[in-house]
């Protein structure tokens, strides 16, 4: 081949290459992120609310008039503190009457004891008299049989024996009747004492006390009024027992275990993020209708605050009460040394597998990605994307393999 031929080929190649570069489309502007190594968490995020595990209801202990309650919501109370008072005048009258009745029974029993002692002595005398009359009758009967005593004298001894026996039986019956009356009085006195004890309990219950130390949550009654037994007066709770409840979708709840770590945040807390852990997962789900009218199966999860977290919130001049709206992030898994990339770089391919576009030498290359943990913001990369490699965020559907790209923003 002559050198003129070679020169001609070089010129043609140069012109052709320049033309190809001239007609190739301009680079597509994309935004990229970087795959990097670090910690990644799998979590479930849900709306939640605070709650008190137990609210102590202060109610009317019995029918009556309650006096004006001066306590207000958020007022602190101590265990055993009187939080409400009933008008106890009628209760005191009943108590005094029952005490007087017991005193009356006591005096009656004293008299009855004396009567029983007298009746017992009378029975003893009547028994001795009957014994004497019986012996005398037998003696005179023997004399009469030997003709040593007249029949009239024997008959008189028999009448005396009969009368003595009747007197003895009458006195014995009187003694038994007095003892029966004594037993009845003892029973009546015991019943009166039970009434006294009940009246005393009612009188003492007129001073209604708090069963725990805490704060007033709700005040149902304020002014003096007549109420029935069981009518609500106050609700008292212990702020230190505050916890969080979240209704989690059942498919998410299956991944949650007791003691999983939790972050509690939301507008209620401002910039503060509180820490806690899952303390209890209810065993039974329930149906809940979403704001869009969709029926969902959910499970209630209870979250306990870590020690000192509520005090940390109070130091920011924020107070957290019961039924306050918050958001929780329940961490179900984590890897401390993982290659991760932005979640928005991941998409599904036509075959259903996970895909991503990486930028290599200024061109977009579609790669298949094997993933691990996925959350709302990041995804763990097991295969397909290398550490420090640039990935295209939210790639457009028209982006093709090998297409030239230009980075418009780096995250």
C-alpha positions as CSV (number, residue, x, y, z in Angstrom):
1,X,0.0,0.0,0.0
2,X,1.4,3.4,-1.0
3,X,1.8,6.2,1.5
4,X,-0.8,8.2,-0.4
5,X,-3.3,5.5,0.3
6,X,-2.5,5.4,4.0
7,X,-2.8,9.1,4.2
8,X,-6.2,9.0,2.5
9,X,-7.4,6.4,5.0
10,X,-6.3,8.5,8.0
11,X,-8.0,11.6,6.6
12,X,-11.3,9.7,6.0
13,X,-11.2,8.2,9.6
14,X,-10.6,11.6,11.2
15,X,-13.4,13.2,9.3
16,X,-15.8,10.3,10.1
17,X,-14.9,10.3,13.8
18,X,-15.4,14.0,14.1
19,X,-18.8,13.7,12.4
20,X,-19.9,10.9,14.8
21,X,-18.9,13.1,17.7
22,X,-20.8,16.0,16.2
23,X,-24.1,14.0,15.8
24,X,-24.0,12.1,19.1
25,X,-26.7,13.5,21.5
26,X,-25.6,15.8,24.3
27,X,-25.0,14.2,27.7
28,X,-28.2,13.6,29.8
29,X,-28.2,15.7,33.0
30,X,-28.5,13.5,36.1
31,X,-28.2,13.7,39.8
32,X,-26.0,11.2,41.5
33,X,-25.2,9.8,44.9
34,X,-22.3,7.7,46.2
35,X,-22.2,4.2,47.5
36,X,-20.4,4.4,50.8
37,X,-19.6,2.1,53.7
38,X,-21.3,2.7,57.1
39,X,-24.1,1.7,59.4
40,X,-27.6,1.0,58.1
41,X,-30.8,0.2,60.0
42,X,-34.0,-1.6,59.2
43,X,-36.9,0.1,60.9
44,X,-40.6,0.5,61.0
45,X,-42.0,4.1,61.3
46,X,-45.5,4.7,62.6
47,X,-47.7,7.3,64.1
48,X,-48.2,6.7,67.8
49,X,-49.5,8.4,71.0
50,X,-48.4,8.5,74.6
51,X,-50.5,6.8,77.2
52,X,-50.6,5.9,80.9
53,X,-50.8,2.1,81.6
54,X,-53.1,2.7,84.5
55,X,-55.4,5.6,85.3
56,X,-56.8,5.6,88.8
57,X,-60.5,6.5,89.0
58,X,-61.6,8.4,92.1
59,X,-65.3,7.8,92.5
60,X,-68.1,8.4,95.1
61,X,-67.8,5.6,97.6
62,X,-71.5,5.8,98.5
63,X,-74.6,7.9,97.9
64,X,-74.3,11.3,99.3
65,X,-73.3,14.9,99.0
66,X,-69.7,15.7,97.9
67,X,-68.2,19.0,98.8
68,X,-66.5,21.4,96.3
69,X,-63.3,19.9,94.9
70,X,-60.5,22.4,94.8
71,X,-57.9,20.3,92.9
72,X,-57.3,21.1,89.3
73,X,-55.8,19.3,86.3
74,X,-52.0,18.9,86.6
75,X,-52.1,19.4,90.4
76,X,-49.8,17.0,92.1
77,X,-51.1,14.7,94.8
78,X,-49.5,12.3,97.2
79,X,-50.5,8.8,98.1
80,X,-53.1,8.9,101.0
81,X,-53.8,12.6,100.4
82,X,-57.5,13.7,100.8
83,X,-58.6,14.7,97.4
84,X,-62.4,15.0,98.0
85,X,-64.7,15.2,101.0
86,X,-68.3,14.1,101.5
87,X,-70.8,15.8,103.8
88,X,-70.4,13.4,106.7
89,X,-73.2,14.7,109.1
90,X,-75.7,11.9,108.2
91,X,-73.0,9.3,108.3
92,X,-71.9,10.5,111.8
93,X,-75.5,10.4,113.0
94,X,-75.8,6.8,111.8
95,X,-72.5,6.0,113.5
96,X,-73.6,7.6,116.8
97,X,-76.9,5.7,116.7
98,X,-75.2,2.3,116.2
99,X,-72.8,3.0,119.1
100,X,-75.8,3.9,121.3
101,X,-77.6,0.7,120.3
102,X,-74.5,-1.4,121.3
103,X,-74.5,0.3,124.7
104,X,-78.1,-0.5,125.1
105,X,-77.5,-4.2,124.3
106,X,-74.6,-4.2,126.8
107,X,-76.9,-3.0,129.6
108,X,-79.5,-5.5,128.7
109,X,-77.0,-8.3,128.7
110,X,-75.8,-7.2,132.2
111,X,-79.4,-7.4,133.5
112,X,-79.9,-10.7,131.7
113,X,-76.8,-12.2,133.3
114,X,-78.1,-11.3,136.8
115,X,-81.4,-12.9,135.9
116,X,-79.7,-16.0,134.7
117,X,-77.7,-16.2,137.9
118,X,-80.9,-15.8,140.0
119,X,-82.7,-18.5,137.9
120,X,-79.8,-20.9,138.3
121,X,-80.0,-20.4,142.1
122,X,-83.7,-21.0,142.0
123,X,-83.2,-24.2,139.9
124,X,-80.6,-25.4,142.5
125,X,-83.1,-24.7,145.4
126,X,-86.0,-26.3,143.5
127,X,-83.8,-29.4,142.7
128,X,-82.9,-29.7,146.4
129,X,-86.6,-29.3,147.4
130,X,-87.7,-31.9,144.8
131,X,-85.0,-34.3,146.0
132,X,-86.2,-33.9,149.6
133,X,-89.8,-34.4,148.7
134,X,-89.0,-37.5,146.7
135,X,-87.1,-39.1,149.6
136,X,-89.9,-38.1,152.0
137,X,-92.5,-39.6,149.7
138,X,-90.6,-42.9,149.4
139,X,-90.2,-43.0,153.2
140,X,-93.8,-42.4,154.0
141,X,-94.9,-44.9,151.3
142,X,-92.9,-47.6,153.1
143,X,-94.4,-46.7,156.5
144,X,-97.9,-46.7,155.0
145,X,-97.3,-50.2,153.6
146,X,-96.4,-51.4,157.1
147,X,-99.5,-49.7,158.5
148,X,-97.3,-47.4,160.5
149,X,-98.6,-44.2,158.7
150,X,-102.0,-43.2,157.6
151,X,-103.0,-43.1,153.9
152,X,-103.7,-39.4,154.1
153,X,-100.2,-38.6,155.3
154,X,-98.8,-40.7,152.4
155,X,-101.0,-38.9,149.9
156,X,-99.9,-35.5,151.3
157,X,-96.3,-36.5,150.8
158,X,-97.1,-37.6,147.2
159,X,-98.7,-34.2,146.5
160,X,-95.7,-32.4,148.0
161,X,-93.4,-34.5,145.8
162,X,-95.4,-33.7,142.7
163,X,-95.5,-30.0,143.4
164,X,-91.8,-29.9,144.1
165,X,-91.1,-31.7,140.8
166,X,-93.3,-29.2,138.9
167,X,-91.6,-26.2,140.6
168,X,-88.2,-27.7,139.7
169,X,-89.2,-28.2,136.0
170,X,-90.7,-24.7,135.9
171,X,-87.5,-23.1,137.3
172,X,-85.4,-25.1,134.9
173,X,-87.5,-24.0,131.9
174,X,-87.2,-20.4,133.1
175,X,-83.5,-20.7,133.3
176,X,-83.3,-22.1,129.7
177,X,-85.6,-19.4,128.4
178,X,-83.4,-16.7,130.0
179,X,-80.3,-18.3,128.4
180,X,-82.0,-18.4,125.0
181,X,-82.8,-14.7,125.4
182,X,-79.2,-14.1,126.4
183,X,-78.0,-15.8,123.2
184,X,-80.4,-13.8,121.1
185,X,-79.2,-10.6,122.7
186,X,-75.6,-11.6,122.0
187,X,-76.4,-12.2,118.4
188,X,-78.3,-8.9,118.2
189,X,-75.3,-7.1,119.8
190,X,-72.9,-8.7,117.3
191,X,-75.1,-7.6,114.4
192,X,-75.3,-4.1,115.9
193,X,-71.5,-4.1,116.2
194,X,-71.2,-5.0,112.5
195,X,-73.5,-2.1,111.7
196,X,-71.3,0.1,113.8
197,X,-68.2,-1.1,111.9
198,X,-70.0,-0.5,108.6
199,X,-71.1,3.0,109.7
200,X,-67.5,3.7,110.8
201,X,-66.2,2.6,107.5
202,X,-68.7,4.8,105.7
203,X,-67.8,7.7,107.9
204,X,-64.1,7.2,107.2
205,X,-64.8,6.8,103.5
206,X,-66.2,10.3,103.5
207,X,-62.6,11.4,103.3
208,X,-61.7,10.3,99.8
209,X,-57.9,9.8,99.4
210,X,-55.6,9.2,96.4
211,X,-54.4,5.6,96.1
212,X,-51.1,6.8,94.4
213,X,-48.8,9.7,94.1
214,X,-49.3,11.4,90.8
215,X,-51.1,14.3,89.1
216,X,-54.8,15.1,88.5
217,X,-55.6,14.2,84.9
218,X,-59.3,15.0,84.8
219,X,-61.8,16.6,87.2
220,X,-65.3,15.4,86.7
221,X,-66.9,17.2,89.6
222,X,-66.3,20.7,90.9
223,X,-69.2,22.3,92.8
224,X,-70.9,20.7,95.8
225,X,-73.7,18.3,94.6
226,X,-75.5,15.1,95.5
227,X,-74.1,12.1,93.6
228,X,-74.7,8.3,93.5
229,X,-72.2,5.8,94.5
230,X,-69.7,5.1,91.7
231,X,-70.1,8.6,90.1
232,X,-66.6,9.7,88.8
233,X,-64.9,12.6,90.7
234,X,-61.3,12.6,89.5
235,X,-58.8,10.7,87.4
236,X,-55.2,10.5,88.7
237,X,-52.2,9.2,86.8
238,X,-48.4,8.8,87.4
239,X,-46.5,10.7,84.8
240,X,-43.4,8.7,85.5
241,X,-45.2,5.6,84.1
242,X,-45.8,7.3,80.7
243,X,-45.3,5.0,77.7
244,X,-46.1,5.0,74.0
245,X,-48.5,2.9,72.0
246,X,-48.3,2.3,68.3
247,X,-50.8,0.4,66.1
248,X,-48.5,-1.4,63.6
249,X,-49.5,-3.3,60.5
250,X,-49.5,-7.0,61.2
251,X,-46.9,-7.7,58.4
252,X,-44.6,-5.2,60.0
253,X,-45.3,-6.3,63.6
254,X,-44.1,-9.8,62.7
255,X,-40.6,-8.4,62.5
256,X,-40.7,-6.7,65.9
257,X,-39.4,-8.3,69.1
258,X,-39.4,-7.2,72.7
259,X,-36.4,-4.9,73.6
260,X,-36.0,-3.6,70.0
261,X,-34.7,-0.1,70.2
262,X,-37.0,2.8,69.4
263,X,-36.6,6.5,68.6
264,X,-39.5,8.7,69.6
265,X,-39.9,12.0,67.8
266,X,-42.4,14.5,66.4
267,X,-43.7,18.0,66.6
268,X,-44.7,17.5,70.2
269,X,-41.1,17.0,71.2
270,X,-39.6,19.7,69.0
271,X,-36.0,18.9,68.0
272,X,-35.6,16.4,70.8
273,X,-35.5,12.7,70.0
274,X,-36.2,10.4,72.9
275,X,-35.0,6.8,73.2
276,X,-37.0,3.8,74.3
277,X,-37.5,0.1,73.6
278,X,-40.4,-2.3,72.8
279,X,-41.8,-3.5,76.1
280,X,-44.8,-5.5,74.9
281,X,-46.5,-6.7,71.7
282,X,-50.2,-7.5,72.0
283,X,-51.0,-11.1,71.0
284,X,-54.1,-10.3,69.0
285,X,-54.6,-7.9,66.1
286,X,-57.6,-5.8,65.2
287,X,-59.1,-4.2,62.2
288,X,-58.6,-0.4,61.8
289,X,-60.0,1.8,59.0
290,X,-57.4,4.1,57.6
291,X,-58.0,7.8,56.7
292,X,-58.6,6.6,53.1
293,X,-61.3,4.2,54.2
294,X,-59.1,1.1,53.8
295,X,-59.5,-1.7,56.3
296,X,-56.1,-2.7,57.8
297,X,-55.1,-5.4,60.3
298,X,-52.9,-3.9,63.0
299,X,-51.3,-5.0,66.2
300,X,-50.7,-2.7,69.3
301,X,-47.1,-2.3,70.3
302,X,-46.2,-0.7,73.7
303,X,-42.9,1.2,74.0
304,X,-41.2,2.2,77.3
305,X,-39.1,5.3,77.6
306,X,-35.5,4.8,78.6
307,X,-34.6,5.9,82.1
308,X,-34.1,9.7,82.3
309,X,-35.6,10.5,78.8
310,X,-38.6,12.2,80.2
311,X,-36.5,14.3,82.5
312,X,-34.3,15.2,79.5
313,X,-37.4,16.5,77.7
314,X,-38.5,18.6,80.7
315,X,-35.2,20.3,80.6
316,X,-36.2,21.7,77.2
317,X,-39.3,23.3,78.8
318,X,-41.6,20.8,77.1
319,X,-44.1,18.7,79.0
320,X,-45.4,15.4,77.6
321,X,-48.8,14.1,78.8
322,X,-51.1,11.3,78.0
323,X,-52.6,10.9,74.5
324,X,-50.0,13.2,72.9
325,X,-49.3,12.5,69.2
326,X,-45.7,11.3,68.4
327,X,-43.9,9.3,65.8
328,X,-41.9,6.2,66.5
329,X,-39.1,4.5,64.6
330,X,-38.7,0.9,65.7
331,X,-35.4,-0.6,64.7
332,X,-35.7,-4.3,63.8
333,X,-32.2,-4.9,62.3
334,X,-28.9,-3.2,61.7
335,X,-25.5,-3.7,60.0
336,X,-22.6,-1.6,61.2
337,X,-20.2,-2.2,58.3
338,X,-22.3,-2.2,55.1
339,X,-22.0,-0.8,51.6
340,X,-25.1,1.4,51.2
341,X,-26.5,3.8,48.7
342,X,-29.5,6.2,48.5
343,X,-32.8,4.4,48.3
344,X,-33.9,6.5,45.4
345,X,-31.2,5.0,43.1
346,X,-33.0,1.6,43.3
347,X,-35.7,0.5,40.9
348,X,-37.4,-2.7,39.7
349,X,-36.4,-4.2,36.4
350,X,-38.8,-5.8,33.9
351,X,-37.9,-9.2,35.4
352,X,-38.8,-8.0,38.9
353,X,-35.2,-7.8,40.1
354,X,-33.6,-4.7,41.7
355,X,-31.6,-2.5,39.3
356,X,-29.6,0.7,39.5
357,X,-27.6,2.9,37.1
358,X,-24.0,3.5,37.9
359,X,-21.8,6.2,36.2
360,X,-18.6,4.8,34.7
361,X,-16.5,7.0,32.4
362,X,-19.3,9.4,31.9
363,X,-21.8,6.8,30.8
364,X,-24.8,5.2,32.5
365,X,-24.6,1.5,33.0
366,X,-27.6,-0.6,34.2
367,X,-26.5,-3.1,36.9
368,X,-28.5,-5.8,38.8
369,X,-28.3,-5.2,42.5
370,X,-28.6,-7.8,45.3
371,X,-29.8,-5.9,48.4
372,X,-29.9,-6.5,52.1
373,X,-31.6,-4.0,54.5
374,X,-33.8,-1.5,52.8
375,X,-35.3,1.5,54.6
376,X,-37.0,4.8,53.5
377,X,-33.7,6.5,52.7
378,X,-30.9,3.9,52.2
379,X,-30.4,0.4,50.9
380,X,-27.7,-2.1,51.7
381,X,-25.8,-3.3,48.6
382,X,-24.6,-6.9,48.7
383,X,-23.6,-7.2,45.0
384,X,-23.7,-5.0,41.9
385,X,-22.4,-1.6,43.1
386,X,-19.0,-1.0,44.5
387,X,-18.0,1.2,47.4
388,X,-17.4,4.9,46.2
389,X,-19.2,4.2,42.9
390,X,-21.6,6.9,41.7
391,X,-25.2,5.9,41.3
392,X,-28.0,7.9,39.5
393,X,-30.8,9.1,41.8
394,X,-34.3,8.6,40.6
395,X,-33.3,7.6,37.0
396,X,-35.8,8.5,34.3
397,X,-37.5,5.8,32.4
398,X,-36.0,6.9,29.1
399,X,-32.4,6.5,30.4
400,X,-30.6,3.7,28.4
401,X,-27.6,1.6,28.8
402,X,-24.4,3.3,27.8
403,X,-26.0,6.8,27.4
404,X,-23.7,9.7,28.1
405,X,-24.6,11.5,31.3
406,X,-23.4,14.7,33.0
407,X,-23.7,15.1,36.8
408,X,-26.0,18.0,37.8
409,X,-25.9,17.4,41.5
410,X,-23.8,15.3,43.9
411,X,-25.2,13.9,47.2
